Amino acid sequence: MRKVTFKDLEDMHSFTSSKEVTKYIPFPTHKNLEDTRKFIDYLLEQYQINKKLLWGIQLKETSKLIGTIEFVTFETAHNKAEIAYVLSEDYWGDGIMTEAAKEVIKFGFKSLNLTRIQARTFKENIGSQKVLNKIGMTYEGTLRKSMFIKGDYQDINMFSVLNEEYIRTTE
């Protein structure tokens, strides 16, 4: 995992322009390279002011960017953060996101001293929920019609893992 750069423009566009990949993601599907360029520009600005903890997920063999994972929210007053991720559909089911999410959770608890890490998914996003279960998160419930995304109110499933749960499973 690493920071995203403008060298990743075409790789990132290949998955952010996929309707299947962005189906359960709050941001709109990128229509063209300019949409992706603007997003990378935003990321680079956020990196400079230390406002974004987002990593690109790359293939080890080729360095090709195939997804991203981030702490989409970070609340220092409560020592909690929320992870979010996106992965090219060409790599779904390969365990790549599970591996990346485990590393981000480890970083959150060990380096940032978080108490809670959470994640939200569309109720229909079974693939993402499988990842969250594999990384030790617990389903907490469904927030009914809690977000207006993509023109409709969405039911959102909430998952979390606490630092003490993480420590128990890694000892």
Secondary structure by P-SEA (a helix, b strand, c coil): cccccccaaaaaaaccccccccccccccccccaaaaaaaaaaaaaaaaacccbbbbbbccccccccccccccccccccccccccccccccccccaaaaaaaaaaaaaaaaccccccccccccccaaaaaaaaaaacccccccccccccccccccbbbbbbccaaaaaaaac
